[in-house]
Amino acid sequence: MNVTYNWLKEFVDFDATPDELAALLTMLGLEVESMVKLGDGLDDVVVALVEEKRQHPNADKLSLCRVNNGKELLDVVCGAQNFSQGDTVVLAQIGAVLPGDFKIKRSKIRGEESCGMLCSDKELGLAEESAGIIVLPPGIATLGTPVFKALGLKDTLFEIGLTPNRSDCLSVIGIARDIAAKLGLKVKLPHSTLVESSEKADSVIGVTIKNPELCPRYAARYISGCTVAPSPEWLVKRLNAVGIRSINNIVDVTNLIMMELGQPLHAFDCLRLSGKRIVVRTAEEGERFATLDNQLRVLTSSDLVICDAERPVALAGIMGGLNSEIESTTTTILLESAFFKPAAIRKTAKRLGLHTESSHRFERGIDIDGVTRALDRAACLIVELAGGVQAKGCIDIYPGKSDRAAITFRPEKANELIGIDLERDAIIDILTRLECQISGCADGSVSVVPPYYRLDIEREIDLIEEIARLNGYDKIPATMPIARVVSDRPTRHQEIEKRVRDLLVNNGMTEIINFSFTAPDSARKLLLGDDDPRHAAIKLANPLVDEQSVMRTTLLPGLLETTARNMNFRSLDLKLFEIRRVYLPCEGEDMPREPLCIVGAITGTRDGDGWSRPNELVDFFDAKGIVETVLDFLDVGGVSWVTENQESYYHPGKSCRIFSGRECIGSVGELHPLVQKNFEIEKPVFCFELDFEKLVKLSRTKKTITAPSRFPDSTRDVAMLIPEELAASKIIDCIRTEKSNEIEHVQIFDVYRGKGVPEGYKSIAVRIRYRSIERTLAEEEIATLHNKIIANLTDKLKVTVR
Amino acid sequence: MREQLEQLRNGALQAIATASSVEQLQDIRISLLGRKGELTALMKGLGSLSAAERPMVGQLVNTVRDEIESALGVAIESANEKIIATRIQSERIDISLPGRRPLKGTKHPVSLVIEEICSIFAGLGFAVAEGPEIEHDWYNFEALNFPPEHPARDMQDTFFVENDMLLRTHTSPVQIRTMLKQKPPVRIIAPGTVYRCDSDATHSPMFHQIEGLMVDTKVTFGDLKGILTVFTNQLFGQKTGVRLRPSYFPFTEPSAEVDIACVICGGKGCRVCKNSGWLEILGAGMVDPEVYRHVQYDAENISGFAFGMGIERIAMLKYGISDMRLLFENDVRFLRQF
């Protein structure tokens, strides 16, 4: 809502400066979002007199003027023709900065010196177009007076960010009322003197409301013999100041009154209304109607229309019709002022995507009590500006007339909830200043009837808010609550999420956060099979762009896009992870599932480029290692790495699924070359995925800790040849089948292929550390155990010990 | 024998003095004092001496041996010292080369801010609550006193999904879910992801909020002011000015926008605060009785407040980030700075 300082001042006589007023409004909840001081910085643009005007010697279209600014005579070159010697004009002096950052400098124009510029309305930002320079009435002000001061244009424009509850402040009067209530002043209502003819309005035009529930009040006035013309300067400027374009004197008056009193009005060309009748009814299903903006609208039976005897002439509360609009030839006017049901207007405006100043006010609710006041004032102004006479009486059909319900209000409840200690009288005084009707009740409470225009006040709590607001939020002391102690700590889920995030970060990984929505084809890019459930993504009904139109079912596409984007910026050593939700539709369930997932991607060199290390590239085992660290940290037991039924997006020879017992908890692998290509990634990337919800379920929180042995160890190395296809893990498993407490640690310390190892074989070297918790092991004991293990390996796995 | 000893001693001391390595010294020790050494051989010859000579010569042998031992000890120690000195000299490194760092990971700034805010409120006795992001209209709007067709719904551009569900536009539905599950006293904060169909330099279609809710007997608007003052002082520094001004949210009344003194200019006025000296960081208010009605709380006997704030906005202020899009581009050159 735009409003100016001077306009507000016409309604309430306050002393505050524009800056003070801005602060006051903001602290009343009418937030001043911006403030423009009109004419500010234009003090060098002054009233001046043209003492002498002659032809420029070197240019036909220019004149040379000697201009008096009250202090000195200045030479100014001017291109305009619409003035003569002796005229009072507007001079922008050297140093002035006009709107658009146009600096006035001393200059030479075609060889003649010019010490300033004579200005037009356009150059001062007062109009969009102007034919010539401004010629002021003679003697308007002392020469040298800043022109904005001389013209009374010095004003401040406030842009107020209104909250949806304050529909009353969609008008100058509404804001003025709040200022008055805060400062203890009275609002001055604009005075209208009605001059009416003897012809009775209701004998000229009949009004029928067929749907009183949608239109509880409809009022109209009839004006004949008026002349449509451009509006006077003051009206144009006032509307321009608040961002409304001038159209003609009739329409401008309706807009002015809407801004002033908050009542949208509509003027019909009465001669174009058929049958001299107005009928307010709902539209017929499929009824067609051309609105003022030249659009043909197809209506439904829930749209409210204003009709003449035959057809719709306006879309109630939203926009008039082409068929009855005011034209330059219009002489007879029916002026409408009504109250329409907010929800109905909103529904129609929303469906048609037709948002107007009028619908904006109606859908938030206007002052039903002020309908005729606005109508009368507008009619008077129209007669004043466009001539003509208004018929006697105001047609006022008011089937929805009812008193506002009284609210029972307990002053002490206000103090209690706000945490202040105001006297009862001070509280009642605030409500009185808000123009509430107050009467006392026997039990100490008060009965409060709020004014009609305050549609937001319906309950005791609404009155309590007014007390807090008008008394001032700054007067409320900051206190600490007296609270009951509740025992609470993070849930296991929250705890584990935080710990896993910490763990990954501590392992050198960078956390990313991608949008939850993704492109519909992102599952395709992962080469997922047709029957893969991850294709079944939840779709947005109104996405912003197609690439963000479905809710992700996997975190991988986002992770891979992020990887690609970073690699494009030459960040080639990446360790990324994301812990976020995926969104899975759940057949037969009320809500989709939103489980947390963990994904990670690594690529590039293992430790970053450095002077001392060979630039070793990360591989599958780095990714696997991270997963192992997480699983170990969460103490997830029975982990196995399974190469059957691999995920489609991994390299089939360098990936696996991860199980804990029989539960698949994730996967790890090198990205499939085709998927890598789909995401435009140039280098190999190794990814892992973990089902966070399953990890939480499987994580063993109670760790068993054992004391370390105090006895010496004995270590034996054994190297063996095994066929390529035999998994190295089988060797460890086989050694571990020997359930001896003396095997402290088993570790593969070398994998070798090449010289001395036959084709199709690999050499695996294992180190076994023997140690007892109870005693020093004898050499013979160790030998027996070790030989047994080797025998197992040769018998069961057919390995050849080297 | 005496001369023999004398000679042996002189020879030994000479050899020790000229020896150049620990190994040579060890050899000298063995050749003199070892089992087959010269001095050992002389000692064995003591038996052939007369009883009168034996103690005298024996003593002399011992003296010579001690002398040689001690000279050897000194020489070995000094040889060892030389070895270490040489080693140290030869092992010098250029310590100006960069250290070998374990790779450092970083949390996303949104996670960092959520963690920090949660820990401040944990200190004030608030537990963390969560809720679904794909929500029913009832939890996101209706129970929060946004009736259907209400203009207040325009404040939040909503993404809709099938089956009459939507992407939650704020974390406030967690208030409803929490109150339906438990009776007062309630003290929670709810961090989470929210969505609005809006995208430009200052709006992202997905962003994060933290919601707070406290319901108990006799909680006042002044208490809300107190809690938020403590919170903003902990987050932005002890002396940060806090201002509450009237606003409107359907689910709170009275409602407030909470401003802090601009952290960039300290309240003098700058571009970030649009010359107002204040930065809006929070929406808050006393829970509206209509909300209590929807969760079957008795509005007459309890009271409480709720507040909500945008995480990205706070992250941007805390870290001086001017473009919100940076937070979701996931450029590691940006993320690694946190």
Contacts between the chains, C-beta under 8 A, distances in Angstrom:
chain1	res1	chain2	res2	distance
A	26	B	245	6.0
A	27	B	245	5.4
A	27	B	246	7.3
A	28	B	246	6.4
A	29	B	245	6.6
A	29	B	246	3.0
A	29	B	247	5.9
A	29	B	248	7.2
A	31	B	245	7.3
A	31	B	247	7.6
A	31	B	257	7.4
A	34	B	274	7.6
A	163	B	247	5.9
A	163	B	248	3.4
A	164	B	150	7.8
A	164	B	151	4.4
A	164	B	152	4.8
A	164	B	154	7.0
A	164	B	155	6.6
A	164	B	248	6.6
A	165	B	152	7.6
A	165	B	248	4.6
A	166	B	248	7.2
A	342	B	151	7.8
A	343	B	149	4.7
A	346	B	149	5.6
A	346	B	151	6.6
A	347	B	149	6.1
A	363	B	151	5.9
A	364	B	151	5.5
A	416	B	218	7.4
A	416	B	220	7.2
A	417	B	220	6.3
A	417	B	221	6.4
A	417	B	286	6.3
A	417	B	303	6.0
A	418	B	220	6.4
A	418	B	221	4.6
A	418	B	222	6.9
A	418	B	254	7.3
A	419	B	220	3.2
A	419	B	221	5.3
A	419	B	222	2.8
A	419	B	223	6.5
A	419	B	225	7.9
A	420	B	222	7.2
A	459	B	289	7.1
A	461	B	253	5.0
A	461	B	286	8.0
A	461	B	288	6.7
A	461	B	289	5.6
A	462	B	253	6.7
A	464	B	253	7.6
A	464	B	254	6.8
A	465	B	246	7.7
A	465	B	253	5.1
A	465	B	254	3.9
A	465	B	255	7.5
A	468	B	221	6.4
A	468	B	246	7.5
A	468	B	254	4.5
A	469	B	246	4.5
A	469	B	254	6.7
A	473	B	243	8.0
A	473	B	244	4.5
A	473	B	245	5.8
A	473	B	246	6.2
A	473	B	256	6.2
A	474	B	243	7.3
A	474	B	244	7.7
A	476	B	221	5.9
A	476	B	222	5.1
A	476	B	225	5.8
A	476	B	244	7.5
A	477	B	222	5.2
A	477	B	225	7.6
A	478	B	222	6.2
A	478	B	225	4.1
A	478	B	226	4.2
A	478	B	229	4.9
A	478	B	242	8.0
A	479	B	220	6.7
A	479	B	222	4.3
A	479	B	223	5.4
A	479	B	225	7.4
A	479	B	226	4.6
A	480	B	223	6.6
A	480	B	226	4.7
A	480	B	227	7.1
A	480	B	230	7.4
A	481	B	214	6.7
A	481	B	216	6.9
A	481	B	219	5.3
A	481	B	220	7.5
A	481	B	223	3.9
A	481	B	226	7.1
A	481	B	227	6.9
A	482	B	218	6.9
A	483	B	125	6.7
A	483	B	185	6.4
A	483	B	187	6.8
A	483	B	214	7.4
A	483	B	216	5.5
A	483	B	219	7.9
A	484	B	185	4.7
A	484	B	216	6.3
A	485	B	125	7.3
A	486	B	125	6.7
A	486	B	127	7.5
A	486	B	185	5.8
A	486	B	187	6.2
A	488	B	125	7.6
A	488	B	127	3.7
A	488	B	187	7.7
A	489	B	127	7.4
A	490	B	127	7.7
A	490	B	128	5.9
A	491	B	128	7.7
A	494	B	128	5.7
A	494	B	130	7.8
A	498	B	115	7.4
A	501	B	107	6.5
A	501	B	111	6.7
A	504	B	105	6.4
A	505	B	105	3.8
A	505	B	106	6.4
A	505	B	107	5.5
A	506	B	105	6.6
A	507	B	105	6.4
A	508	B	102	6.7
A	508	B	103	3.2
A	508	B	104	6.4
A	508	B	105	4.8
A	509	B	105	4.3
A	510	B	105	5.5
A	510	B	106	5.3
A	510	B	332	5.6
A	510	B	335	5.1
A	510	B	336	6.2
A	511	B	105	7.4
A	511	B	106	6.7
A	511	B	107	4.9
A	511	B	108	4.3
A	511	B	111	6.0
A	511	B	335	7.3
A	512	B	108	6.4
A	512	B	330	4.1
A	512	B	335	6.9
A	513	B	108	4.9
A	513	B	110	5.7
A	513	B	111	7.6
A	513	B	327	7.4
A	513	B	328	6.5
A	513	B	330	7.0
A	514	B	328	7.2
A	514	B	330	6.7
A	515	B	205	7.0
A	515	B	206	4.9
A	515	B	328	6.5
A	516	B	133	7.0
A	516	B	167	8.0
A	516	B	193	6.5
A	516	B	195	7.5
A	516	B	206	5.9
A	517	B	205	7.6
A	517	B	206	7.4
A	538	B	134	6.7
A	538	B	161	5.2
A	538	B	162	7.0
A	539	B	161	6.6
A	539	B	162	6.5
A	540	B	159	5.2
A	540	B	160	7.0
A	540	B	161	5.9
A	540	B	167	7.5
A	541	B	159	7.6
A	541	B	160	4.0
A	541	B	161	6.2
A	541	B	162	6.9
A	542	B	159	6.2
A	542	B	160	5.8
A	542	B	197	6.2
A	543	B	159	7.4
A	543	B	197	7.9
A	544	B	197	5.6
A	544	B	199	5.7
A	544	B	205	5.7
A	548	B	205	6.5
A	551	B	134	7.1
A	551	B	161	7.3
A	562	B	330	4.5
A	565	B	329	7.3
A	565	B	330	7.3
A	565	B	331	7.2
A	566	B	330	7.4
A	566	B	331	6.4
A	566	B	332	5.3
A	569	B	331	6.5
A	569	B	333	7.0
A	571	B	331	7.5
A	571	B	332	4.9
A	571	B	333	6.3
A	574	B	332	6.4
A	575	B	103	6.7
A	575	B	105	6.8
A	576	B	330	7.7
A	576	B	332	7.4
A	580	B	193	8.0
A	581	B	133	6.7
A	581	B	193	7.6
A	583	B	133	7.5
A	583	B	134	6.2
A	591	B	132	5.9
A	591	B	134	6.8
A	591	B	136	7.9
A	591	B	165	7.9
A	592	B	132	7.8
A	592	B	134	5.2
A	592	B	165	8.0
A	594	B	132	5.6
A	594	B	133	6.1
A	594	B	134	6.8
A	607	B	100	7.8
A	607	B	103	6.1
A	608	B	103	6.3
A	610	B	98	7.5
A	610	B	100	6.6
A	611	B	97	6.1
A	611	B	98	7.0
A	612	B	97	7.5
A	612	B	100	6.4
A	613	B	100	7.4
